[in-house]
Amino acid sequence: MPTNLKRISISLPPELEHALNELREATGVAPASFIVEIMSEAVPMIRSITQAAIMAKQNNADAFQVLGEALTEAIHQGTSAQMDLIEANRKIRKSAGKPRKRKND
């Protein structure tokens, strides 16, 4: 089926290829789909790095501030994801501790 998406060719180190293949086996998610998802979420970071690189080439001291803000946002997103995982784990443990109702009860 034709696509409007741009295709590129990349070379993967063996450990990354292995990890992506394991992910595919465990989840059924194709490596290319996973990479696109991860990279799509990284667009703001990519843009921040690009902006900081342009500023650094111009000897603009604000380049470090742009990178710092991008890293702060990345840390915030990581912390938020970690809190979501902790909450999901708590809910699973809580529901696992409850006795299940039997059909005959």
ABEGO torsion letter per residue (X at the ends): XBBABBBBBBBBBAAAAAAAAAAAAAAGBBAAAAAAAAAAAAAAAAAAAAAAAAAAAAGBAAAAAAAAAAAAAAAAAAAAAAAAAAAAAAAAAAAAABBBBBAAX
